[in-house]
Amino acid sequence: MLPPLRGRNDTMTQIDVPNSPGFFVSMWREKGPVDTEILEQWKEDMSIESWLMIAEAALFLDAAELLESVETKLSPAEKATLGLVRRRMLGDNHLEQAIDDAILIAKAPETRDLKLEGRLRMERGLSRFEAGDIEGADDDLTWSEVRLKSVAKASRDHDLSLLNKAAFHMATGAPLMALAVYSDISRNSGHANETIAISRLGASRIRASLGHMFDAARHAWNAHAYAIKAHQINMAIEAGTLFIELSLENASQDAELMKEQIKKAKPRSADESEPVLNVNPKDIEDIFLWCHSMLPESYSGEQRPDLRAMVSIAAKIKKLELFSELLENPDGVEDSMLVAIVQACIEDAQLKSKWNHRLTVLTLDNL
């Protein structure tokens, strides 16, 4: 996943390995070792932007021999950046001096790399945020986004700079600033589907907190759609259940399908009123059934927000029978919050007693 700021949902995050470099590593393991000419052909065939991306993938995926081969192709600025990635993987969180040194390399006339300088300033912004230097983090993250927009717009690093900047604003209590950043991630500007999904999910929550229910539902619907395009199933379920929760009290058989409403949506002036949220029940049912079909078969796991949301919604729309196997097997559930939700949803006294017992067991185990 392409996460914001070292961890998802408005907290700071590592940079994920893109799919193409991951495939490159897979090909190496299947067909390698191969000579330089073949490596270069693979890189060209997969349209991989830089050897650094391949080196990072090799590092993350523990392809030591490939990494050794690719490192010889890196520029001085790329080698310095890879060194930072390696140190962070090993748990080193005291990197600001090393980042400063790498920035100097990326800035020096003989080794200059404008894009990497933007990425490294983003890395320093994250480091400063973690150290509590909010002003310094703001300066670096803003500088990084502006630079990357100018030299690598809609690239992986530019997308990350936008998501990190928005997450920074959320972490420092400025949701309207975060919303402004999300609005810069246009669906028509080449940004990755995952980036669009993350931005719309964040924008939906902000809009909902402001009482802008039509925009909140619209963004959640788009987040669901783009998460599916990005093959991010968990995020698609998260966005889908958010859309349903926003929509349940605003269902109307006369409402247009959301895709048609979104086509007609346009920017509003300050004196224009917000559209009233009306959602066709077909949209709610279609998204619910899709999310249900994509749930993992297992009900285990100490944190199952997907099941919490889905069971709660199922109870509201009279579809609890879809979870009959779960309802009959309380001992297979490890998430105490999910147990509490199920217990509140069921009416059968004998079954409710079993879930009450399971909740007691889990509560005692957590003491």
Secondary structure per residue as TSV (DSSP state, phi and psi in degrees):
chain	resnum	aa	ss	phi	psi
A	1	M	-	360.0	152.9
A	2	L	-	-94.0	92.3
A	3	P	-	-94.2	154.3
A	4	P	S	-86.6	133.9
A	5	L	S	45.4	89.2
A	6	R	B	26.2	53.3
A	7	G	S	145.0	150.2
A	8	R	T	-85.2	171.4
A	9	N	T	58.2	63.2
A	10	D	T	69.8	29.0
A	11	T	S	-129.3	162.3
A	12	M	B	-79.3	148.8
A	13	T	B	-139.9	157.0
A	14	Q	-	-76.9	162.4
A	15	I	-	-88.6	126.3
A	16	D	-	-75.1	155.6
A	17	V	-	-79.3	123.7
A	18	P	-	-65.9	160.3
A	19	N	H	-62.9	-45.5
A	20	S	H	-60.0	-48.3
A	21	P	H	-61.0	-32.3
A	22	G	H	-63.6	-41.1
A	23	F	H	-64.6	-36.2
A	24	F	H	-59.2	-46.0
A	25	V	H	-62.5	-40.1
A	26	S	H	-61.7	-41.2
A	27	M	H	-64.7	-39.7
A	28	W	H	-60.0	-44.1
A	29	R	H	-67.9	-30.2
A	30	E	H	-82.4	-38.7
A	31	K	H	-118.4	-11.2
A	32	G	-	-84.5	178.5
A	33	P	S	-70.3	149.0
A	34	V	-	-129.0	166.0
A	35	D	-	-80.5	174.7
A	36	T	H	-60.8	-39.1
A	37	E	H	-61.0	-39.9
A	38	I	H	-70.6	-39.5
A	39	L	H	-57.9	-43.7
A	40	E	H	-65.9	-35.9
A	41	Q	H	-66.6	-42.5
A	42	W	H	-59.0	-46.0
A	43	K	H	-59.8	-42.2
A	44	E	H	-68.1	-43.5
A	45	D	H	-62.2	-34.7
A	46	M	T	-90.0	-0.2
A	47	S	T	54.8	41.2
A	48	I	-	-81.7	130.0
A	49	E	-	-66.5	-39.1
A	50	S	-	-149.7	159.1
A	51	W	H	-68.0	-25.7
A	52	L	H	-61.5	-40.3
A	53	M	H	-61.9	-39.2
A	54	I	H	-68.4	-41.1
A	55	A	H	-62.3	-40.9
A	56	E	H	-63.5	-42.5
A	57	A	H	-62.8	-42.8
A	58	A	H	-62.4	-37.5
A	59	L	H	-66.8	-48.8
A	60	F	H	-64.8	-34.7
A	61	L	T	-99.2	11.6
A	62	D	T	58.0	46.6
A	63	A	-	-104.4	76.9
A	64	A	H	-62.0	-42.1
A	65	E	H	-66.8	-40.6
A	66	L	H	-64.3	-43.8
A	67	L	H	-57.8	-43.6
A	68	E	H	-60.8	-39.1
A	69	S	H	-70.0	-41.6
A	70	V	H	-74.2	-33.1
A	71	E	H	-56.9	-29.5
A	72	T	T	-67.5	-17.3
A	73	K	T	-94.9	-4.0
A	74	L	-	-81.7	145.3
A	75	S	-	-74.2	165.8
A	76	P	H	-55.8	-40.4
A	77	A	H	-68.0	-37.4
A	78	E	H	-67.7	-38.8
A	79	K	H	-63.5	-40.7
A	80	A	H	-64.6	-39.3
A	81	T	H	-66.9	-43.6
A	82	L	H	-61.5	-36.6
A	83	G	H	-60.8	-38.3
A	84	L	H	-66.6	-42.3
A	85	V	H	-61.4	-42.9
A	86	R	H	-62.9	-44.3
A	87	R	H	-64.9	-38.7
A	88	R	H	-66.6	-38.2
A	89	M	H	-60.4	-33.2
A	90	L	T	-83.4	2.4
A	91	G	T	93.2	10.2
A	92	D	-	-79.7	115.9
A	93	N	-	-107.0	8.5
A	94	H	-	-108.3	75.6
A	95	L	-	-115.0	0.5
A	96	E	H	-61.7	-40.3
A	97	Q	H	-65.2	-40.6
A	98	A	H	-65.0	-37.1
A	99	I	H	-65.9	-43.5
A	100	D	H	-58.0	-43.1
A	101	D	H	-63.5	-40.6
A	102	A	H	-67.3	-36.2
A	103	I	H	-63.3	-40.9
A	104	L	H	-60.3	-39.1
A	105	I	H	-65.2	-43.6
A	106	A	H	-68.4	-22.1
A	107	K	H	-91.5	-25.0
A	108	A	S	-61.6	137.5
A	109	P	G	-53.7	-38.7
A	110	E	G	-79.6	-15.9
A	111	T	G	-128.5	22.6
A	112	R	-	-65.7	138.5
A	113	D	-	-145.6	100.3
A	114	L	H	-62.5	-41.3
A	115	K	H	-67.2	-45.5
A	116	L	H	-65.8	-32.6
A	117	E	H	-61.3	-39.7
A	118	G	H	-62.8	-44.6
A	119	R	H	-64.7	-41.0
A	120	L	H	-67.9	-34.8
A	121	R	H	-66.1	-33.9
A	122	M	H	-63.7	-45.1
A	123	E	H	-59.3	-40.6
A	124	R	H	-68.3	-35.6
A	125	G	H	-61.5	-42.0
A	126	L	H	-64.2	-42.7
A	127	S	H	-62.7	-41.6
A	128	R	H	-67.9	-37.6
A	129	F	H	-59.4	-46.4
A	130	E	H	-64.3	-27.1
A	131	A	T	-87.2	-2.2
A	132	G	T	89.7	6.2
A	133	D	-	-88.8	83.6
A	134	I	H	-67.7	-42.8
A	135	E	H	-64.7	-44.0
A	136	G	H	-64.6	-39.5
A	137	A	H	-62.9	-43.2
A	138	D	H	-60.2	-45.9
A	139	D	H	-59.8	-47.9
A	140	D	H	-68.3	-43.4
A	141	L	H	-66.0	-37.6
A	142	T	H	-66.8	-45.9
A	143	W	H	-59.6	-43.4
A	144	S	H	-61.0	-46.7
A	145	E	H	-63.2	-41.9
A	146	V	H	-64.7	-44.1
A	147	R	H	-63.5	-48.4
A	148	L	H	-67.4	-32.4
A	149	K	H	-63.2	-33.5
A	150	S	H	-81.9	-30.4
A	151	V	H	-113.0	-14.6
A	152	A	S	-153.5	52.1
A	153	K	T	-60.0	135.1
A	154	A	T	66.1	14.3
A	155	S	S	-76.8	173.0
A	156	R	H	-56.9	-45.7
A	157	D	H	-68.8	-37.5
A	158	H	H	-65.5	-42.3
A	159	D	H	-58.1	-45.2
A	160	L	H	-63.3	-37.9
A	161	S	H	-64.1	-37.5
A	162	L	H	-67.9	-46.6
A	163	L	H	-65.2	-38.9
A	164	N	H	-66.2	-39.0
A	165	K	H	-64.5	-43.4
A	166	A	H	-63.4	-43.0
A	167	A	H	-64.4	-35.2
A	168	F	H	-60.7	-45.8
A	169	H	H	-63.3	-39.7
A	170	M	H	-64.1	-41.7
A	171	A	H	-68.2	-23.3
A	172	T	T	-105.3	17.0
A	173	G	T	74.6	34.2
A	174	A	-	-127.2	68.3
A	175	P	H	-63.2	-31.9
A	176	L	H	-68.1	-33.5
A	177	M	H	-66.2	-40.8
A	178	A	H	-61.6	-41.4
A	179	L	H	-62.3	-38.2
A	180	A	H	-63.9	-39.1
A	181	V	H	-66.3	-45.3
A	182	Y	H	-57.9	-35.6
A	183	S	H	-67.2	-19.1
A	184	D	T	-76.1	-12.2
A	185	I	S	-92.2	83.6
A	186	S	-	-73.3	146.4
A	187	R	T	-73.1	-9.2
A	188	N	T	-116.2	19.0
A	189	S	T	-115.7	16.5
A	190	G	T	86.5	6.3
A	191	H	-	-68.2	152.0
A	192	A	-	-61.7	146.1
A	193	N	H	-55.8	-38.3
A	194	E	H	-65.3	-38.8
A	195	T	H	-62.4	-44.5
A	196	I	H	-61.5	-43.0
A	197	A	H	-61.7	-46.9
A	198	I	H	-61.7	-43.3
A	199	S	H	-65.5	-40.0
A	200	R	H	-72.5	-32.3
A	201	L	H	-64.7	-44.8
A	202	G	H	-64.2	-42.9
A	203	A	H	-64.5	-36.5
A	204	S	H	-61.2	-45.2
A	205	R	H	-64.9	-39.6
A	206	I	H	-65.4	-46.6
A	207	R	H	-60.3	-41.1
A	208	A	H	-62.3	-39.9
A	209	S	H	-65.8	-23.6
A	210	L	T	-91.7	-3.6
A	211	G	T	83.3	12.6
A	212	H	-	-90.3	79.3
A	213	M	H	-72.2	-35.5
A	214	F	H	-63.2	-49.1
A	215	D	H	-64.5	-37.1
A	216	A	H	-61.6	-46.0
A	217	A	H	-67.5	-40.1
A	218	R	H	-59.8	-46.4
A	219	H	H	-66.0	-38.6
A	220	A	H	-64.8	-40.0
A	221	W	H	-61.7	-44.8
A	222	N	H	-65.4	-39.1
A	223	A	H	-60.7	-43.2
A	224	H	H	-59.9	-47.2
A	225	A	H	-64.5	-44.2
A	226	Y	H	-75.8	-28.3
A	227	A	H	-65.7	-37.5
A	228	I	H	-63.2	-44.6
A	229	K	H	-60.2	-32.9
A	230	A	T	-86.5	1.0
A	231	H	T	61.6	31.9
A	232	Q	-	-102.4	83.9
A	233	I	H	-65.0	-45.2
A	234	N	H	-59.6	-41.7
A	235	M	H	-68.2	-36.9
A	236	A	H	-63.2	-39.6
A	237	I	H	-66.2	-43.6
A	238	E	H	-58.4	-47.6
A	239	A	H	-69.8	-38.8
A	240	G	H	-63.1	-44.5
A	241	T	H	-68.2	-33.4
A	242	L	H	-63.8	-44.2
A	243	F	H	-58.1	-45.1
A	244	I	H	-64.2	-44.7
A	245	E	H	-61.8	-35.8
A	246	L	H	-72.0	-25.5
A	247	S	H	-97.4	-22.3
A	248	L	G	-55.1	-39.3
A	249	E	G	-84.8	3.0
A	250	N	G	-127.8	27.5
A	251	A	B	-79.2	140.2
A	252	S	-	-151.5	129.5
A	253	Q	T	-62.7	-22.7
A	254	D	T	-86.1	-6.7
A	255	A	S	-72.6	144.8
A	256	E	-	-68.9	156.6
A	257	L	-	-61.1	148.1
A	258	M	H	-60.5	-34.2
A	259	K	H	-62.7	-32.4
A	260	E	H	-74.8	-39.3
A	261	Q	H	-62.8	-38.3
A	262	I	H	-68.4	-37.4
A	263	K	H	-59.4	-34.2
A	264	K	H	-88.6	-11.6
A	265	A	-	-67.3	141.5
A	266	K	-	-147.6	160.4
A	267	P	-	-58.1	143.7
A	268	R	-	-113.5	148.9
A	269	S	-	-78.1	167.6
A	270	A	T	-62.4	-28.4
A	271	D	T	-92.7	1.1
A	272	E	S	-87.7	139.6
A	273	S	-	-79.0	154.6
A	274	E	-	-75.0	142.0
A	275	P	-	-59.5	148.0
A	276	V	-	-77.6	135.8
A	277	L	-	-78.1	117.4
A	278	N	-	-132.3	125.7
A	279	V	B	-121.5	130.2
A	280	N	-	-68.9	131.7
A	281	P	H	-55.4	-25.8
A	282	K	H	-62.7	-39.1
A	283	D	H	-60.9	-43.9
A	284	I	H	-63.1	-48.4
A	285	E	H	-66.0	-42.9
A	286	D	H	-61.2	-44.8
A	287	I	H	-69.5	-39.4
A	288	F	H	-60.6	-46.7
A	289	L	H	-67.3	-35.3
A	290	W	H	-63.4	-48.3
A	291	C	H	-60.3	-42.4
A	292	H	H	-61.8	-40.3
A	293	S	H	-67.5	-21.1
A	294	M	H	-100.5	-0.6
A	295	L	S	-66.0	144.4
A	296	P	-	-60.9	151.5
A	297	E	S	-67.8	-32.8
A	298	S	-	-80.1	145.5
A	299	Y	-	-103.1	4.4
A	300	S	-	-77.1	173.2
A	301	G	-	113.5	132.1
A	302	E	S	-73.6	-18.7
A	303	Q	-	-129.2	105.8
A	304	R	-	-126.0	69.2
A	305	P	H	-61.8	-27.6
A	306	D	H	-63.2	-46.5
A	307	L	H	-70.8	-35.6
A	308	R	H	-56.1	-51.0
A	309	A	H	-65.2	-43.6
A	310	M	H	-68.5	-41.0
A	311	V	H	-66.2	-41.8
A	312	S	H	-61.4	-43.9
A	313	I	H	-66.9	-42.5
A	314	A	H	-56.9	-39.3
A	315	A	H	-65.0	-37.8
A	316	K	H	-72.4	-31.5
A	317	I	T	-105.4	16.3
A	318	K	T	61.9	44.5
A	319	K	-	-127.3	29.4
A	320	L	G	-63.4	-21.1
A	321	E	G	-62.1	-21.6
A	322	L	G	-68.0	-16.9
A	323	F	G	-111.0	28.4
A	324	S	H	-59.3	-39.2
A	325	E	H	-64.4	-42.3
A	326	L	H	-62.2	-45.6
A	327	L	H	-61.4	-29.9
A	328	E	T	-87.5	-2.5
A	329	N	-	-132.4	65.8
A	330	P	G	-61.7	-29.9
A	331	D	G	-69.2	-14.9
A	332	G	G	-86.4	-2.5
A	333	V	-	-101.9	131.3
A	334	E	-	-110.6	-10.2
A	335	D	-	-89.0	109.8
A	336	S	H	-64.3	-32.6
A	337	M	H	-68.4	-38.3
A	338	L	H	-63.5	-40.2
A	339	V	H	-59.6	-43.8
A	340	A	H	-63.9	-38.0
A	341	I	H	-66.8	-45.7
A	342	V	H	-61.2	-43.8
A	343	Q	H	-58.5	-37.9
A	344	A	H	-75.0	-22.1
A	345	C	H	-88.3	-28.6
A	346	I	-	-87.2	152.5
A	347	E	-	-111.1	-25.8
A	348	D	-	-61.7	122.1
A	349	A	H	-63.2	-41.8
A	350	Q	H	-65.7	-43.1
A	351	L	H	-68.4	-39.2
A	352	K	H	-61.0	-36.2
A	353	S	H	-63.5	-39.8
A	354	K	H	-63.6	-40.8
A	355	W	H	-71.5	-33.2
A	356	N	H	-63.4	-40.7
A	357	H	H	-63.9	-42.3
A	358	R	H	-63.8	-39.3
A	359	L	H	-64.2	-39.7
A	360	T	H	-62.6	-44.2
A	361	V	H	-60.4	-48.3
A	362	L	H	-66.3	-37.8
A	363	T	H	-63.6	-44.0
A	364	L	H	-65.8	-36.7
A	365	D	H	-65.1	-29.1
A	366	N	T	-89.1	-3.3
A	367	L	-	-74.5	360.0
